[in-house]
Amino acid sequence: MSLAGEKPWNSAASIRLLLDTCRLGISVRKIGVLTFHRCINYGSYWQARCLVEGLGSMGHDAMLLEYQSRRVDRAEWKCALRPVPNENGDHALYRAKIRKFFRSIAALPLSEPFPLEAAPRTEDFDLVLIGSDEVWNLKHPWYGGSLLFYGEGFRSSRLASYAASFGNQTSSVGMDGLWTDKLLSFADISVRDLNSARLIRDLLGYEPELVLDPCLQFPQVIAATEKVDPERDYIALYGHGFPLWFQRSVRAWAREKGYPLVSIGYRNDWADRQWIDAGPEEFAGFIAGARAVATNFFHGCVFALVHGRPFACVLSDYRSNKIRDLTTLIGADRRLVTEENASMDLPKALEYPPEQAISERIAALRRNSNDYLLHVTR
């Protein structure tokens, strides 16, 4: 099942996009994209890649701004080597996963490196686009409070955001005039979730554009990845820290159907198999080949939607805003499973692919996102 009646990545759609670009008199722009592309995280990698390649498909010259920080690298790698509390014995697999990410990140279009604490020379860029990801989350454990993601130092280029997020930060309390002043320097602002829209409205007094995560906006980038089929009719398990009731419900359903549970990227001992060392491309192919997806990660939901796979999700403390707002925006609330509704909603969520109404809502949001990108890249 595609996201809409017509696949947005087919050749006819691509030709129409090019024709629209020419008709609207849009020039090729050199665009610097600032996001969390260095994270050892499947979603962070793919949203960065989808945005730069998606902008390329619109005729622009886009690259990721390659900031570097030993402090951030140490924090990121420490977390990536032991992402699950009390987990032991998988360091070699997590190291192999990190090396795969290094290779994939190095293949992305990157600017000349510069320190995270100092803005790069951006005189040659027509536009600096900040986002997607939690670029404005002051509570992020190692990026929080970095002035670069609030546009510090980008005086020589036009500044805009695409699908930016405040993550699990839910209140404007504590965001003093410094942060508001920084946000006022953006020529255009778009966000990907309702919580971030509320915060911008509270801080700046206007309604920002609501757009899709780049993975949903440019699914053709992901669709080109080959499927990975480790077992026939497997259930993809993506995330960690699942509540016990969710574990039991998913496992009971999988056993009833005869499907093995395969955990990707992280150890989940309640799964039948572990694939901890999967790289970003392998992750995309793995979700594409899955019978269904059980997740508590935002991009677990997103990749299930990209590939039209049945999925069930559960909230976690850190990711509750992102997942709840996504399911609300696209009308997929019944796929957000709670302990109270698990017996009724979970089997349906894992059995049936996203409904046509969800596809139509995503298609409408994609049109709005495309209009926004056409506007900011003029």
Secondary structure as GFF3:
##gff-version 3
##sequence-region A 1 378
A	DSSP	alpha_helix	11	23	.	.	.	ID=ss1
A	DSSP	beta_strand	30	34	.	.	.	ID=ss2
A	DSSP	alpha_helix	42	57	.	.	.	ID=ss3
A	DSSP	beta_strand	61	64	.	.	.	ID=ss4
A	DSSP	beta_strand	67	68	.	.	.	ID=ss5
A	DSSP	alpha_helix	70	81	.	.	.	ID=ss6
A	DSSP	alpha_helix	91	106	.	.	.	ID=ss7
A	DSSP	beta_strand	114	115	.	.	.	ID=ss8
A	DSSP	beta_strand	127	130	.	.	.	ID=ss9
A	DSSP	three_ten_helix	147	150	.	.	.	ID=ss10
A	DSSP	beta_strand	158	161	.	.	.	ID=ss11
A	DSSP	alpha_helix	177	183	.	.	.	ID=ss12
A	DSSP	beta_strand	190	191	.	.	.	ID=ss13
A	DSSP	alpha_helix	194	204	.	.	.	ID=ss14
A	DSSP	beta_strand	209	210	.	.	.	ID=ss15
A	DSSP	alpha_helix	214	217	.	.	.	ID=ss16
A	DSSP	alpha_helix	219	223	.	.	.	ID=ss17
A	DSSP	beta_strand	235	238	.	.	.	ID=ss18
A	DSSP	alpha_helix	244	257	.	.	.	ID=ss19
A	DSSP	beta_strand	261	264	.	.	.	ID=ss20
A	DSSP	beta_strand	273	275	.	.	.	ID=ss21
A	DSSP	alpha_helix	280	289	.	.	.	ID=ss22
A	DSSP	beta_strand	292	295	.	.	.	ID=ss23
A	DSSP	alpha_helix	298	306	.	.	.	ID=ss24
A	DSSP	beta_strand	311	313	.	.	.	ID=ss25
A	DSSP	alpha_helix	320	330	.	.	.	ID=ss26
A	DSSP	three_ten_helix	333	335	.	.	.	ID=ss27
A	DSSP	alpha_helix	342	351	.	.	.	ID=ss28
A	DSSP	alpha_helix	356	376	.	.	.	ID=ss29
###
